[in-house]
Amino acid sequence: MIRYLTAWLCGAAALVVAHAVDAPPPVRAFATPPEFRNPKLSPGGQTLAVTGTREFSDYVALIDLATMQVTPGATFTDVSLVNYWWKGNDWMLFLVEPLRGWRVFRSMDLKTKKIQPLHSFNNRGGSIVNPLVNDPDHVLVSVSTPTGVDLRKLNVRTGKLTVVENNPGFVTRWLTDREGRAVAALGRLDGEWFLLTRDRAGADWKKTLLGKRLRPDFWPMAVFQDQRRLIGWDHVTADTARAVIRDPQTGADEVIFHSPEVDPSYNLGWGDDETRVRAIAYETDRPRFHYLAEADAKLAGMIDAALPDSTNFIVSTSADESRLIIEATSDAHPERYFLLDRKAGRIVPLGAARAELAAARFGAGRYFTFPSRDGLTLSARLLLPAASAARPPLIVICGSDLTARAYRVFTPFYQLLASRGYAVLEVNHRGVDGFGQKLADLGTESVHDKMPDDVADAVDFAVRQGWADGQRVGIFSQGGGGLVGLYALSRHPEKFKVWLNFGTPMDRAPLSAYDLSFGLTPSAGRHVPVAREDRLRSYVFKLDPLPVAKALTVPSFHFYGSWQMVNDDGAKLKRHLDRGTVPHVFVLGLGSREWGDTVEVVNRQWVEENTRIWTEALAFLAQHLPVPAPGAGAGAP
């Protein structure tokens, strides 16, 4: 591992600035997990920790930034590494997940490299609440109780747990200041959200009700920099959410960001301290940041000027913020990491998360808006091949989540398609989150008609602009979100030539009213009014995917896991296709007894499975939706 890491660091600068390779990477490179991820500086700033996966096991490596020498930190062969934290310059805390069972904490003395499990916490369940960046010995954790979570302080060196706050009843999340004092708590009882606040430590809690919708009317994210007020999102005042700072005693809000077009995406901090929010992230045509301090905005502008054509943000800092780790990301390349030394006034490239993919040349995405047939203005993202015919074949993505919007990020399997000459389209149809309450609510009872029509309208618009070949369009559908793709094929058969089906449900039994509840309205299982739940369940019953799929006549590729076949999700469809004459390929995943018994073996199988499945899918596309040879031209729009 050391030899590999050293080679990576030595070639980092060349990797980032070198000319990209035109030949597309092999399929396996897209299926392999990142070799490097989640870099974090030690508090003193002399050492950089990097995690990644090598030989199918997760590891942590330590890099001396003065000499760029690499030393091993820890290798995890029995568990997967979820996250980690520096505790001083000589201790680390790891959150790991076994193949079967609950996530657990382990800590490591960097001087002796001895790793110890923290049994006193691991046997209680819960998660980290505050890493306490100024305390080298402790973190705050939540501990599960029958009615919510308690707040405890965990000594990462001894494993001792001490009480900070007992759950006053149905609290699901604690909000603490930088020193670990409980400022507020969020909870839910009988379907209604509530916020607990108090004037001072030890005083009685005051309850404020926050509504019965899917998300609370005010969603508290963290304690603000003043260590008293709460920063969060107001979901009721306007159609799109407002980022506000709320005084917990008076209820007064100070609006710090609001876009009439999109909701905020997340709060940006420079590392693990959630009580130091630097910016509000949001995305229109590309990711953007609204910085709260002018000095931070100025620094961000300087970084963007030095690293153009990517979204740049700081992911880790030394305690004095003289050294910063920058992540530069784009839909056209994997994550790249840089060290900004503010005292020396220079940015040093460190490397890329996926070295083999970083050396390739990928196409960039295009954001556009288009009109729906019933008068809405919707948006979409189109990923184009780096080099192709004027109008490449098009694959429309209908992913697993009906409410997930498209983001400008590097998605390996989308770029796999683009690297083989296909344009890839993601549509922000009605019902998706991120564009306000009204658009999200329009998804209700429209999975079978208006959502698929939105997809068809986006395709028509892209074809009219000359971005894609209207005679070579296919649909990729996956999971519950794949129902939109299935109904688009059914409603608009003249537009689509092939169907890539990755586990779209064919039996309505796995579907629920919760899956088809959009926006902030209550959902099934969460105290839905009976009339509304009955209406949603009635709608679910109307969605009968199997007859719709049986009526399709386009060539199709299908992948189902073995458990989906046992549950008859794909078995009936396969029997129907096998009896007919429509060209099809049916690929089955490993059975439950075929998966390995160790994390290392399962990780290896995961890569091999994804490589196998996508190799077969690309072969299917080459036969039924071929990419024209250079100079061969394209079909008519």
BELGI-V883267 format. One record per residue. RES is the residue in one small letter. PSI is psi in whole degrees, 0 to 359 (NA if undefined). Layout:
RES	PSI
RES	PSI
This chain:
m	319
i	316
r	318
y	315
l	319
t	318
a	322
w	314
l	319
c	326
g	8
a	313
a	316
a	324
l	320
v	325
v	354
a	159
h	138
a	154
v	134
d	326
a	131
p	143
p	159
p	160
v	321
r	327
a	329
f	337
a	345
t	135
p	161
p	136
e	333
f	135
r	167
n	54
p	139
k	132
l	144
s	158
p	323
g	344
g	2
q	338
t	140
l	126
a	139
v	137
t	165
g	188
t	128
r	131
e	36
f	17
s	143
d	151
y	164
v	129
a	152
l	131
i	121
d	113
l	345
a	323
t	348
m	22
q	143
v	134
t	148
p	143
g	294
a	148
t	134
f	101
t	341
d	350
v	168
s	141
l	122
v	313
n	170
y	162
w	139
w	137
k	92
g	191
n	358
d	11
w	147
m	149
l	130
f	138
l	118
v	161
e	119
p	169
l	322
r	127
g	186
w	156
r	145
v	162
f	144
r	150
s	157
m	132
d	114
l	340
k	319
t	347
k	21
k	130
i	133
q	139
p	148
l	78
h	324
s	329
f	319
n	334
n	359
r	338
g	162
g	201
s	172
i	139
v	318
n	122
p	354
l	70
v	339
n	359
d	110
p	353
d	343
h	159
v	159
l	135
v	155
s	142
v	126
s	141
t	169
p	337
t	17
g	223
v	140
d	163
l	124
r	154
k	125
l	124
n	114
v	348
r	327
t	341
g	5
k	137
l	133
t	150
v	131
v	308
e	133
n	147
n	118
p	356
g	109
f	24
v	131
t	345
r	135
w	144
l	123
t	158
d	185
r	330
e	358
g	10
r	138
a	120
v	324
a	169
a	142
l	138
g	179
r	134
l	128
d	40
g	357
e	129
w	150
f	155
l	130
l	130
t	165
r	162
d	326
r	164
a	134
g	345
a	166
d	146
w	142
k	131
k	132
t	125
l	141
l	25
g	173
k	18
r	181
l	322
r	152
p	154
d	321
f	120
w	103
p	127
m	318
a	168
v	135
f	172
q	332
d	359
q	20
r	312
r	169
l	136
i	133
g	191
w	129
d	117
h	3
v	336
t	323
a	172
d	315
t	152
a	146
r	136
a	123
v	159
i	118
r	131
d	114
p	342
q	321
t	341
g	3
a	139
d	138
e	115
v	124
i	342
f	139
h	128
s	131
p	352
e	319
v	159
d	158
p	151
s	312
y	168
n	132
l	122
g	161
w	65
g	210
d	351
d	100
e	348
t	8
r	72
v	127
r	327
a	160
i	121
a	141
y	165
e	126
t	256
d	340
r	165
p	140
r	162
f	132
h	105
y	144
l	338
a	139
e	322
a	321
d	319
a	321
k	317
l	317
a	321
g	322
m	320
i	316
d	325
a	326
a	333
l	74
p	167
d	25
s	161
t	121
n	133
f	155
i	128
v	348
s	150
t	158
s	167
a	325
d	2
e	26
s	338
r	134
l	144
i	126
i	133
e	125
a	121
t	158
s	165
d	350
a	355
h	153
p	172
e	136
r	148
y	142
f	150
l	122
l	113
d	104
r	329
k	320
a	343
g	42
r	154
i	126
v	125
p	138
l	326
g	189
a	153
a	324
r	95
a	318
e	323
l	329
a	335
a	353
a	165
r	120
f	157
g	156
a	162
g	163
r	125
y	136
f	158
t	155
f	156
p	137
s	165
r	343
d	19
g	4
l	154
t	112
l	174
s	166
a	164
r	132
l	120
l	122
l	148
p	153
a	322
a	124
s	182
a	167
a	322
r	95
p	161
p	155
l	134
i	122
v	129
i	122
c	92
g	185
s	338
d	121
l	338
t	0
a	129
r	167
a	135
y	155
r	83
v	163
f	116
t	109
p	315
f	337
y	318
q	335
l	314
l	316
a	325
s	341
r	9
g	5
y	141
a	147
v	127
l	127
e	130
v	128
n	79
h	171
r	146
g	341
v	152
d	162
g	349
f	21
g	165
q	320
k	314
l	322
a	317
d	334
l	349
g	343
t	125
e	35
s	13
v	327
h	348
d	295
k	323
m	310
p	325
d	324
d	319
v	314
a	322
d	323
a	319
v	313
d	318
f	314
a	321
v	319
r	328
q	354
g	17
w	340
a	160
d	112
g	346
q	355
r	81
v	132
g	167
i	135
f	122
s	141
q	132
g	207
g	324
g	339
g	345
l	325
v	317
g	319
l	313
y	332
a	319
l	321
s	318
r	334
h	61
p	337
e	344
k	336
f	135
k	337
v	162
w	120
l	113
n	111
f	82
g	25
t	129
p	132
m	349
d	130
r	354
a	318
p	345
l	151
s	167
a	330
y	318
d	332
l	21
s	125
f	162
g	208
l	8
t	155
p	155
s	164
a	144
g	357
r	50
h	51
v	139
p	139
v	317
a	318
r	318
e	319
d	321
r	318
l	319
r	323
s	323
y	318
v	318
f	328
k	333
l	101
d	89
p	326
l	310
p	326
v	314
a	322
k	331
a	350
l	148
t	10
v	151
p	143
s	146
f	132
h	133
f	126
y	140
g	158
s	325
w	329
q	329
m	320
v	320
n	5
d	16
d	320
g	346
a	317
k	320
l	318
k	317
r	320
h	313
l	322
d	334
r	344
g	194
t	359
v	128
p	134
h	155
v	133
f	117
v	131
l	143
g	174
l	145
g	162
s	328
r	352
e	344
w	149
g	177
d	358
t	157
v	318
e	315
v	318
v	319
n	319
r	315
q	323
w	315
v	315
e	321
e	312
n	322
t	316
r	313
i	313
w	332
t	318
e	323
a	320
l	323
a	320
f	315
l	321
a	331
q	319
h	345
l	65
p	148
v	126
p	147
a	152
p	131
g	355
a	346
g	184
a	172
g	172
a	147
p	NA
